[in-house]
Each structure stands twice: as C-alpha cells, then as structure tokens.
Amino acid sequence: MCLDEGYINGKGLQVHHIIPIRKNEDLILEDDNLITLCPMHHQLVEGKKKYISYLYRLAKTPPGI
C-alpha cells in the first residue's frame, strides 16, 4: 500500500492475510492470500472487508507497474 501511495517503506513490515484465517483456515499459507504491509496500513485494513479486492489487486501487481 505504501508503494501504491508513492513511497517505499521497509520498516517493521508485517504479513497480512487478505481473507482472515478465522474465515478460511485453508488459506493460511496460500501466497495469493498474503500481502506485506507496514504496521500503519496493516492496522488500517485489519478486519475491513472493503479492502479485500484492493489488497488482492496489489498482491498480484508487480511493483513498478
């Protein structure tokens, strides 16, 4: 999300499950369901359905495109 907003942040990165584990345990290690986020963005999107399609798009788009 940082890169999508125009800056690079490599500090304190965290892995976020786009579809929460409690909703679908089968996706716990699926690469397509994981995205790396800074702590601020991780807190912003945690538990909010409105970000799911946006995060999937970001996770599948190579950086710089």
mmCIF file of the N, C-alpha and C atoms, coordinates in Angstrom:
data_MODEL
# 
_entry.id   MODEL 
# 
loop_
_atom_site.group_PDB 
_atom_site.id 
_atom_site.type_symbol 
_atom_site.label_atom_id 
_atom_site.label_alt_id 
_atom_site.label_comp_id 
_atom_site.label_asym_id 
_atom_site.label_entity_id 
_atom_site.label_seq_id 
_atom_site.pdbx_PDB_ins_code 
_atom_site.Cartn_x 
_atom_site.Cartn_y 
_atom_site.Cartn_z 
_atom_site.occupancy 
_atom_site.B_iso_or_equiv 
_atom_site.pdbx_formal_charge 
_atom_site.auth_seq_id 
_atom_site.auth_comp_id 
_atom_site.auth_asym_id 
_atom_site.auth_atom_id 
_atom_site.pdbx_PDB_model_num 
ATOM 1   N N  . MET A 1 1  ? 0.830   -1.178  0.000   1.00 0.00 ? 1  MET A N  1 
ATOM 2   C CA . MET A 1 1  ? 0.000   0.000   0.000   1.00 0.00 ? 1  MET A CA 1 
ATOM 3   C C  . MET A 1 1  ? 0.880   1.248   0.000   1.00 0.00 ? 1  MET A C  1 
ATOM 4   N N  . CYS A 1 2  ? 1.996   1.188   0.720   1.00 0.00 ? 2  CYS A N  1 
ATOM 5   C CA . CYS A 1 2  ? 2.900   2.345   0.725   1.00 0.00 ? 2  CYS A CA 1 
ATOM 6   C C  . CYS A 1 2  ? 3.358   2.646   -0.703  1.00 0.00 ? 2  CYS A C  1 
ATOM 7   N N  . LEU A 1 3  ? 3.812   1.625   -1.405  1.00 0.00 ? 3  LEU A N  1 
ATOM 8   C CA . LEU A 1 3  ? 4.291   1.813   -2.772  1.00 0.00 ? 3  LEU A CA 1 
ATOM 9   C C  . LEU A 1 3  ? 3.174   2.330   -3.669  1.00 0.00 ? 3  LEU A C  1 
ATOM 10  N N  . ASP A 1 4  ? 1.975   1.852   -3.493  1.00 0.00 ? 4  ASP A N  1 
ATOM 11  C CA . ASP A 1 4  ? 0.830   2.321   -4.274  1.00 0.00 ? 4  ASP A CA 1 
ATOM 12  C C  . ASP A 1 4  ? 0.543   3.801   -3.996  1.00 0.00 ? 4  ASP A C  1 
ATOM 13  N N  . GLU A 1 5  ? 0.914   4.266   -2.806  1.00 0.00 ? 5  GLU A N  1 
ATOM 14  C CA . GLU A 1 5  ? 0.740   5.668   -2.446  1.00 0.00 ? 5  GLU A CA 1 
ATOM 15  C C  . GLU A 1 5  ? 1.958   6.516   -2.803  1.00 0.00 ? 5  GLU A C  1 
ATOM 16  N N  . GLY A 1 6  ? 2.986   5.885   -3.390  1.00 0.00 ? 6  GLY A N  1 
ATOM 17  C CA . GLY A 1 6  ? 4.114   6.627   -3.918  1.00 0.00 ? 6  GLY A CA 1 
ATOM 18  C C  . GLY A 1 6  ? 5.363   6.684   -3.063  1.00 0.00 ? 6  GLY A C  1 
ATOM 19  N N  . TYR A 1 7  ? 5.453   5.840   -2.045  1.00 0.00 ? 7  TYR A N  1 
ATOM 20  C CA . TYR A 1 7  ? 6.686   5.840   -1.271  1.00 0.00 ? 7  TYR A CA 1 
ATOM 21  C C  . TYR A 1 7  ? 7.066   4.416   -0.876  1.00 0.00 ? 7  TYR A C  1 
ATOM 22  N N  . ILE A 1 8  ? 8.350   4.254   -0.592  1.00 0.00 ? 8  ILE A N  1 
ATOM 23  C CA . ILE A 1 8  ? 8.873   2.946   -0.205  1.00 0.00 ? 8  ILE A CA 1 
ATOM 24  C C  . ILE A 1 8  ? 9.079   2.947   1.302   1.00 0.00 ? 8  ILE A C  1 
ATOM 25  N N  . ASN A 1 9  ? 8.573   1.914   1.953   1.00 0.00 ? 9  ASN A N  1 
ATOM 26  C CA . ASN A 1 9  ? 8.713   1.768   3.391   1.00 0.00 ? 9  ASN A CA 1 
ATOM 27  C C  . ASN A 1 9  ? 9.121   0.335   3.669   1.00 0.00 ? 9  ASN A C  1 
ATOM 28  N N  . GLY A 1 10 ? 10.301  0.143   4.223   1.00 0.00 ? 10 GLY A N  1 
ATOM 29  C CA . GLY A 1 10 ? 10.769  -1.200  4.531   1.00 0.00 ? 10 GLY A CA 1 
ATOM 30  C C  . GLY A 1 10 ? 10.906  -1.448  6.020   1.00 0.00 ? 10 GLY A C  1 
ATOM 31  N N  . LYS A 1 11 ? 10.284  -0.599  6.823   1.00 0.00 ? 11 LYS A N  1 
ATOM 32  C CA . LYS A 1 11 ? 10.444  -0.690  8.271   1.00 0.00 ? 11 LYS A CA 1 
ATOM 33  C C  . LYS A 1 11 ? 9.286   -1.453  8.922   1.00 0.00 ? 11 LYS A C  1 
ATOM 34  N N  . GLY A 1 12 ? 9.621   -2.449  9.710   1.00 0.00 ? 12 GLY A N  1 
ATOM 35  C CA . GLY A 1 12 ? 8.629   -3.155  10.506  1.00 0.00 ? 12 GLY A CA 1 
ATOM 36  C C  . GLY A 1 12 ? 7.544   -3.848  9.706   1.00 0.00 ? 12 GLY A C  1 
ATOM 37  N N  . LEU A 1 13 ? 7.872   -4.328  8.512   1.00 0.00 ? 13 LEU A N  1 
ATOM 38  C CA . LEU A 1 13 ? 6.856   -4.931  7.653   1.00 0.00 ? 13 LEU A CA 1 
ATOM 39  C C  . LEU A 1 13 ? 6.234   -6.167  8.301   1.00 0.00 ? 13 LEU A C  1 
ATOM 40  N N  . GLN A 1 14 ? 4.954   -6.364  8.002   1.00 0.00 ? 14 GLN A N  1 
ATOM 41  C CA . GLN A 1 14 ? 4.182   -7.471  8.570   1.00 0.00 ? 14 GLN A CA 1 
ATOM 42  C C  . GLN A 1 14 ? 3.429   -8.186  7.456   1.00 0.00 ? 14 GLN A C  1 
ATOM 43  N N  . VAL A 1 15 ? 3.184   -9.464  7.655   1.00 0.00 ? 15 VAL A N  1 
ATOM 44  C CA . VAL A 1 15 ? 2.396   -10.238 6.695   1.00 0.00 ? 15 VAL A CA 1 
ATOM 45  C C  . VAL A 1 15 ? 0.927   -10.159 7.108   1.00 0.00 ? 15 VAL A C  1 
ATOM 46  N N  . HIS A 1 16 ? 0.080   -9.862  6.129   1.00 0.00 ? 16 HIS A N  1 
ATOM 47  C CA . HIS A 1 16 ? -1.361  -9.758  6.374   1.00 0.00 ? 16 HIS A CA 1 
ATOM 48  C C  . HIS A 1 16 ? -2.082  -10.817 5.550   1.00 0.00 ? 16 HIS A C  1 
ATOM 49  N N  . HIS A 1 17 ? -3.029  -11.509 6.173   1.00 0.00 ? 17 HIS A N  1 
ATOM 50  C CA . HIS A 1 17 ? -3.896  -12.448 5.459   1.00 0.00 ? 17 HIS A CA 1 
ATOM 51  C C  . HIS A 1 17 ? -5.080  -11.660 4.918   1.00 0.00 ? 17 HIS A C  1 
ATOM 52  N N  . ILE A 1 18 ? -5.217  -11.599 3.612   1.00 0.00 ? 18 ILE A N  1 
ATOM 53  C CA . ILE A 1 18 ? -6.276  -10.810 2.984   1.00 0.00 ? 18 ILE A CA 1 
ATOM 54  C C  . ILE A 1 18 ? -7.647  -11.338 3.413   1.00 0.00 ? 18 ILE A C  1 
ATOM 55  N N  . ILE A 1 19 ? -7.845  -12.648 3.284   1.00 0.00 ? 19 ILE A N  1 
ATOM 56  C CA . ILE A 1 19 ? -9.021  -13.301 3.872   1.00 0.00 ? 19 ILE A CA 1 
ATOM 57  C C  . ILE A 1 19 ? -8.537  -13.820 5.225   1.00 0.00 ? 19 ILE A C  1 
ATOM 58  N N  . PRO A 1 20 ? -9.109  -13.344 6.316   1.00 0.00 ? 20 PRO A N  1 
ATOM 59  C CA . PRO A 1 20 ? -8.634  -13.735 7.649   1.00 0.00 ? 20 PRO A CA 1 
ATOM 60  C C  . PRO A 1 20 ? -8.653  -15.250 7.866   1.00 0.00 ? 20 PRO A C  1 
ATOM 61  N N  . ILE A 1 21 ? -7.699  -15.724 8.635   1.00 0.00 ? 21 ILE A N  1 
ATOM 62  C CA . ILE A 1 21 ? -7.593  -17.152 8.939   1.00 0.00 ? 21 ILE A CA 1 
ATOM 63  C C  . ILE A 1 21 ? -8.881  -17.664 9.584   1.00 0.00 ? 21 ILE A C  1 
ATOM 64  N N  . ARG A 1 22 ? -9.488  -16.868 10.430  1.00 0.00 ? 22 ARG A N  1 
ATOM 65  C CA . ARG A 1 22 ? -10.716 -17.309 11.113  1.00 0.00 ? 22 ARG A CA 1 
ATOM 66  C C  . ARG A 1 22 ? -11.867 -17.507 10.127  1.00 0.00 ? 22 ARG A C  1 
ATOM 67  N N  . LYS A 1 23 ? -11.783 -16.879 8.948   1.00 0.00 ? 23 LYS A N  1 
ATOM 68  C CA . LYS A 1 23 ? -12.822 -17.035 7.919   1.00 0.00 ? 23 LYS A CA 1 
ATOM 69  C C  . LYS A 1 23 ? -12.563 -18.246 7.026   1.00 0.00 ? 23 LYS A C  1 
ATOM 70  N N  . ASN A 1 24 ? -11.265 -18.573 6.831   1.00 0.00 ? 24 ASN A N  1 
ATOM 71  C CA . ASN A 1 24 ? -10.929 -19.709 5.969   1.00 0.00 ? 24 ASN A CA 1 
ATOM 72  C C  . ASN A 1 24 ? -9.524  -20.203 6.315   1.00 0.00 ? 24 ASN A C  1 
ATOM 73  N N  . GLU A 1 25 ? -9.447  -21.201 7.191   1.00 0.00 ? 25 GLU A N  1 
ATOM 74  C CA . GLU A 1 25 ? -8.156  -21.736 7.634   1.00 0.00 ? 25 GLU A CA 1 
ATOM 75  C C  . GLU A 1 25 ? -7.351  -22.351 6.494   1.00 0.00 ? 25 GLU A C  1 
ATOM 76  N N  . ASP A 1 26 ? -8.002  -22.769 5.421   1.00 0.00 ? 26 ASP A N  1 
ATOM 77  C CA . ASP A 1 26 ? -7.304  -23.384 4.291   1.00 0.00 ? 26 ASP A CA 1 
ATOM 78  C C  . ASP A 1 26 ? -6.385  -22.392 3.573   1.00 0.00 ? 26 ASP A C  1 
ATOM 79  N N  . LEU A 1 27 ? -6.603  -21.097 3.767   1.00 0.00 ? 27 LEU A N  1 
ATOM 80  C CA . LEU A 1 27 ? -5.814  -20.069 3.083   1.00 0.00 ? 27 LEU A CA 1 
ATOM 81  C C  . LEU A 1 27 ? -4.626  -19.585 3.911   1.00 0.00 ? 27 LEU A C  1 
ATOM 82  N N  . ILE A 1 28 ? -4.348  -20.222 5.026   1.00 0.00 ? 28 ILE A N  1 
ATOM 83  C CA . ILE A 1 28 ? -3.330  -19.732 5.953   1.00 0.00 ? 28 ILE A CA 1 
ATOM 84  C C  . ILE A 1 28 ? -1.954  -19.538 5.303   1.00 0.00 ? 28 ILE A C  1 
ATOM 85  N N  . LEU A 1 29 ? -1.548  -20.427 4.407   1.00 0.00 ? 29 LEU A N  1 
ATOM 86  C CA . LEU A 1 29 ? -0.239  -20.322 3.761   1.00 0.00 ? 29 LEU A CA 1 
ATOM 87  C C  . LEU A 1 29 ? -0.321  -20.112 2.248   1.00 0.00 ? 29 LEU A C  1 
ATOM 88  N N  . GLU A 1 30 ? -1.486  -19.779 1.742   1.00 0.00 ? 30 GLU A N  1 
ATOM 89  C CA . GLU A 1 30 ? -1.645  -19.529 0.302   1.00 0.00 ? 30 GLU A CA 1 
ATOM 90  C C  . GLU A 1 30 ? -1.005  -18.190 -0.061  1.00 0.00 ? 30 GLU A C  1 
ATOM 91  N N  . ASP A 1 31 ? -0.026  -18.217 -0.948  1.00 0.00 ? 31 ASP A N  1 
ATOM 92  C CA . ASP A 1 31 ? 0.662   -16.991 -1.354  1.00 0.00 ? 31 ASP A CA 1 
ATOM 93  C C  . ASP A 1 31 ? -0.303  -15.930 -1.875  1.00 0.00 ? 31 ASP A C  1 
ATOM 94  N N  . ASP A 1 32 ? -1.336  -16.361 -2.580  1.00 0.00 ? 32 ASP A N  1 
ATOM 95  C CA . ASP A 1 32 ? -2.297  -15.407 -3.143  1.00 0.00 ? 32 ASP A CA 1 
ATOM 96  C C  . ASP A 1 32 ? -3.134  -14.704 -2.079  1.00 0.00 ? 32 ASP A C  1 
ATOM 97  N N  . ASN A 1 33 ? -3.088  -15.191 -0.846  1.00 0.00 ? 33 ASN A N  1 
ATOM 98  C CA . ASN A 1 33 ? -3.860  -14.586 0.231   1.00 0.00 ? 33 ASN A CA 1 
ATOM 99  C C  . ASN A 1 33 ? -2.984  -13.776 1.190   1.00 0.00 ? 33 ASN A C  1 
ATOM 100 N N  . LEU A 1 34 ? -1.714  -13.620 0.865   1.00 0.00 ? 34 LEU A N  1 
ATOM 101 C CA . LEU A 1 34 ? -0.784  -12.911 1.732   1.00 0.00 ? 34 LEU A CA 1 
ATOM 102 C C  . LEU A 1 34 ? -0.270  -11.650 1.059   1.00 0.00 ? 34 LEU A C  1 
ATOM 103 N N  . ILE A 1 35 ? -0.100  -10.599 1.861   1.00 0.00 ? 35 ILE A N  1 
ATOM 104 C CA . ILE A 1 35 ? 0.482   -9.356  1.373   1.00 0.00 ? 35 ILE A CA 1 
ATOM 105 C C  . ILE A 1 35 ? 1.307   -8.762  2.510   1.00 0.00 ? 35 ILE A C  1 
ATOM 106 N N  . THR A 1 36 ? 2.415   -8.121  2.166   1.00 0.00 ? 36 THR A N  1 
ATOM 107 C CA . THR A 1 36 ? 3.265   -7.476  3.150   1.00 0.00 ? 36 THR A CA 1 
ATOM 108 C C  . THR A 1 36 ? 2.839   -6.024  3.293   1.00 0.00 ? 36 THR A C  1 
ATOM 109 N N  . LEU A 1 37 ? 2.604   -5.608  4.535   1.00 0.00 ? 37 LEU A N  1 
ATOM 110 C CA . LEU A 1 37 ? 2.157   -4.247  4.812   1.00 0.00 ? 37 LEU A CA 1 
ATOM 111 C C  . LEU A 1 37 ? 2.978   -3.641  5.946   1.00 0.00 ? 37 LEU A C  1 
ATOM 112 N N  . CYS A 1 38 ? 3.078   -2.311  5.935   1.00 0.00 ? 38 CYS A N  1 
ATOM 113 C CA . CYS A 1 38 ? 3.681   -1.624  7.068   1.00 0.00 ? 38 CYS A CA 1 
ATOM 114 C C  . CYS A 1 38 ? 2.682   -1.689  8.226   1.00 0.00 ? 38 CYS A C  1 
ATOM 115 N N  . PRO A 1 39 ? 3.138   -1.479  9.448   1.00 0.00 ? 39 PRO A N  1 
ATOM 116 C CA . PRO A 1 39 ? 2.226   -1.557  10.593  1.00 0.00 ? 39 PRO A CA 1 
ATOM 117 C C  . PRO A 1 39 ? 1.018   -0.615  10.487  1.00 0.00 ? 39 PRO A C  1 
ATOM 118 N N  . MET A 1 40 ? 1.214   0.587   9.973   1.00 0.00 ? 40 MET A N  1 
ATOM 119 C CA . MET A 1 40 ? 0.107   1.538   9.852   1.00 0.00 ? 40 MET A CA 1 
ATOM 120 C C  . MET A 1 40 ? -0.976  1.024   8.912   1.00 0.00 ? 40 MET A C  1 
ATOM 121 N N  . HIS A 1 41 ? -0.572  0.533   7.727   1.00 0.00 ? 41 HIS A N  1 
ATOM 122 C CA . HIS A 1 41 ? -1.550  0.021   6.775   1.00 0.00 ? 41 HIS A CA 1 
ATOM 123 C C  . HIS A 1 41 ? -2.164  -1.291  7.259   1.00 0.00 ? 41 HIS A C  1 
ATOM 124 N N  . HIS A 1 42 ? -1.375  -2.116  7.944   1.00 0.00 ? 42 HIS A N  1 
ATOM 125 C CA . HIS A 1 42 ? -1.909  -3.366  8.477   1.00 0.00 ? 42 HIS A CA 1 
ATOM 126 C C  . HIS A 1 42 ? -3.047  -3.066  9.457   1.00 0.00 ? 42 HIS A C  1 
ATOM 127 N N  . GLN A 1 43 ? -2.833  -2.123  10.336  1.00 0.00 ? 43 GLN A N  1 
ATOM 128 C CA . GLN A 1 43 ? -3.877  -1.740  11.289  1.00 0.00 ? 43 GLN A CA 1 
ATOM 129 C C  . GLN A 1 43 ? -5.084  -1.147  10.564  1.00 0.00 ? 43 GLN A C  1 
ATOM 130 N N  . LEU A 1 44 ? -4.832  -0.363  9.513   1.00 0.00 ? 44 LEU A N  1 
ATOM 131 C CA . LEU A 1 44 ? -5.910  0.268   8.747   1.00 0.00 ? 44 LEU A CA 1 
ATOM 132 C C  . LEU A 1 44 ? -6.843  -0.767  8.123   1.00 0.00 ? 44 LEU A C  1 
ATOM 133 N N  . VAL A 1 45 ? -6.288  -1.829  7.533   1.00 0.00 ? 45 VAL A N  1 
ATOM 134 C CA . VAL A 1 45 ? -7.102  -2.788  6.781   1.00 0.00 ? 45 VAL A CA 1 
ATOM 135 C C  . VAL A 1 45 ? -7.603  -3.960  7.602   1.00 0.00 ? 45 VAL A C  1 
ATOM 136 N N  . GLU A 1 46 ? -7.027  -4.188  8.774   1.00 0.00 ? 46 GLU A N  1 
ATOM 137 C CA . GLU A 1 46 ? -7.366  -5.362  9.578   1.00 0.00 ? 46 GLU A CA 1 
ATOM 138 C C  . GLU A 1 46 ? -8.867  -5.439  9.861   1.00 0.00 ? 46 GLU A C  1 
ATOM 139 N N  . GLY A 1 47 ? -9.467  -6.543  9.397   1.00 0.00 ? 47 GLY A N  1 
ATOM 140 C CA . GLY A 1 47 ? -10.876 -6.803  9.656   1.00 0.00 ? 47 GLY A CA 1 
ATOM 141 C C  . GLY A 1 47 ? -11.862 -5.994  8.824   1.00 0.00 ? 47 GLY A C  1 
ATOM 142 N N  . LYS A 1 48 ? -11.382 -5.293  7.805   1.00 0.00 ? 48 LYS A N  1 
ATOM 143 C CA . LYS A 1 48 ? -12.271 -4.451  6.998   1.00 0.00 ? 48 LYS A CA 1 
ATOM 144 C C  . LYS A 1 48 ? -12.447 -5.040  5.603   1.00 0.00 ? 48 LYS A C  1 
ATOM 145 N N  . LYS A 1 49 ? -13.647 -5.529  5.331   1.00 0.00 ? 49 LYS A N  1 
ATOM 146 C CA . LYS A 1 49 ? -13.956 -6.179  4.054   1.00 0.00 ? 49 LYS A CA 1 
ATOM 147 C C  . LYS A 1 49 ? -13.754 -5.254  2.861   1.00 0.00 ? 49 LYS A C  1 
ATOM 148 N N  . LYS A 1 50 ? -13.932 -3.963  3.041   1.00 0.00 ? 50 LYS A N  1 
ATOM 149 C CA . LYS A 1 50 ? -13.859 -3.027  1.913   1.00 0.00 ? 50 LYS A CA 1 
ATOM 150 C C  . LYS A 1 50 ? -12.473 -2.996  1.266   1.00 0.00 ? 50 LYS A C  1 
ATOM 151 N N  . TYR A 1 51 ? -11.448 -3.515  1.922   1.00 0.00 ? 51 TYR A N  1 
ATOM 152 C CA . TYR A 1 51 ? -10.097 -3.503  1.368   1.00 0.00 ? 51 TYR A CA 1 
ATOM 153 C C  . TYR A 1 51 ? -9.725  -4.802  0.656   1.00 0.00 ? 51 TYR A C  1 
ATOM 154 N N  . ILE A 1 52 ? -10.550 -5.827  0.724   1.00 0.00 ? 52 ILE A N  1 
ATOM 155 C CA . ILE A 1 52 ? -10.173 -7.141  0.196   1.00 0.00 ? 52 ILE A CA 1 
ATOM 156 C C  . ILE A 1 52 ? -9.815  -7.103  -1.282  1.00 0.00 ? 52 ILE A C  1 
ATOM 157 N N  . SER A 1 53 ? -10.657 -6.552  -2.139  1.00 0.00 ? 53 SER A N  1 
ATOM 158 C CA . SER A 1 53 ? -10.348 -6.556  -3.581  1.00 0.00 ? 53 SER A CA 1 
ATOM 159 C C  . SER A 1 53 ? -9.144  -5.672  -3.885  1.00 0.00 ? 53 SER A C  1 
ATOM 160 N N  . TYR A 1 54 ? -9.004  -4.564  -3.178  1.00 0.00 ? 54 TYR A N  1 
ATOM 161 C CA . TYR A 1 54 ? -7.848  -3.684  -3.364  1.00 0.00 ? 54 TYR A CA 1 
ATOM 162 C C  . TYR A 1 54 ? -6.552  -4.420  -3.006  1.00 0.00 ? 54 TYR A C  1 
ATOM 163 N N  . LEU A 1 55 ? -6.539  -5.128  -1.891  1.00 0.00 ? 55 LEU A N  1 
ATOM 164 C CA . LEU A 1 55 ? -5.349  -5.853  -1.467  1.00 0.00 ? 55 LEU A CA 1 
ATOM 165 C C  . LEU A 1 55 ? -5.016  -6.993  -2.419  1.00 0.00 ? 55 LEU A C  1 
ATOM 166 N N  . TYR A 1 56 ? -6.032  -7.699  -2.918  1.00 0.00 ? 56 TYR A N  1 
ATOM 167 C CA . TYR A 1 56 ? -5.780  -8.749  -3.910  1.00 0.00 ? 56 TYR A CA 1 
ATOM 168 C C  . TYR A 1 56 ? -5.156  -8.164  -5.170  1.00 0.00 ? 56 TYR A C  1 
ATOM 169 N N  . ARG A 1 57 ? -5.635  -7.006  -5.597  1.00 0.00 ? 57 ARG A N  1 
ATOM 170 C CA . ARG A 1 57 ? -5.055  -6.348  -6.777  1.00 0.00 ? 57 ARG A CA 1 
ATOM 171 C C  . ARG A 1 57 ? -3.603  -5.990  -6.522  1.00 0.00 ? 57 ARG A C  1 
ATOM 172 N N  . LEU A 1 58 ? -3.313  -5.399  -5.383  1.00 0.00 ? 58 LEU A N  1 
ATOM 173 C CA . LEU A 1 58 ? -1.942  -5.036  -5.055  1.00 0.00 ? 58 LEU A CA 1 
ATOM 174 C C  . LEU A 1 58 ? -1.037  -6.258  -4.968  1.00 0.00 ? 58 LEU A C  1 
ATOM 175 N N  . ALA A 1 59 ? -1.526  -7.321  -4.363  1.00 0.00 ? 59 ALA A N  1 
ATOM 176 C CA . ALA A 1 59 ? -0.725  -8.530  -4.185  1.00 0.00 ? 59 ALA A CA 1 
ATOM 177 C C  . ALA A 1 59 ? -0.364  -9.179  -5.507  1.00 0.00 ? 59 ALA A C  1 
ATOM 178 N N  . LYS A 1 60 ? -1.177  -8.984  -6.531  1.00 0.00 ? 60 LYS A N  1 
ATOM 179 C CA . LYS A 1 60 ? -0.944  -9.627  -7.823  1.00 0.00 ? 60 LYS A CA 1 
ATOM 180 C C  . LYS A 1 60 ? -0.286  -8.712  -8.847  1.00 0.00 ? 60 LYS A C  1 
ATOM 181 N N  . THR A 1 61 ? -0.083  -7.430  -8.505  1.00 0.00 ? 61 THR A N  1 
ATOM 182 C CA . THR A 1 61 ? 0.530   -6.489  -9.435  1.00 0.00 ? 61 THR A CA 1 
ATOM 183 C C  . THR A 1 61 ? 2.011   -6.343  -9.113  1.00 0.00 ? 61 THR A C  1 
ATOM 184 N N  . PRO A 1 62 ? 2.870   -6.650  -10.079 1.00 0.00 ? 62 PRO A N  1 
ATOM 185 C CA . PRO A 1 62 ? 4.316   -6.479  -9.828  1.00 0.00 ? 62 PRO A CA 1 
ATOM 186 C C  . PRO A 1 62 ? 4.661   -5.019  -9.514  1.00 0.00 ? 62 PRO A C  1 
ATOM 187 N N  . PRO A 1 63 ? 5.612   -4.777  -8.613  1.00 0.00 ? 63 PRO A N  1 
ATOM 188 C CA . PRO A 1 63 ? 6.000   -3.413  -8.286  1.00 0.00 ? 63 PRO A CA 1 
ATOM 189 C C  . PRO A 1 63 ? 6.436   -2.632  -9.532  1.00 0.00 ? 63 PRO A C  1 
ATOM 190 N N  . GLY A 1 64 ? 6.100   -1.365  -9.563  1.00 0.00 ? 64 GLY A N  1 
ATOM 191 C CA . GLY A 1 64 ? 6.503   -0.505  -10.669 1.00 0.00 ? 64 GLY A CA 1 
ATOM 192 C C  . GLY A 1 64 ? 5.565   -0.516  -11.850 1.00 0.00 ? 64 GLY A C  1 
ATOM 193 N N  . ILE A 1 65 ? 4.468   -1.254  -11.765 1.00 0.00 ? 65 ILE A N  1 
ATOM 194 C CA . ILE A 1 65 ? 3.519   -1.307  -12.889 1.00 0.00 ? 65 ILE A CA 1 
ATOM 195 C C  . ILE A 1 65 ? 2.269   -0.553  -12.531 1.00 0.00 ? 65 ILE A C  1 
# 
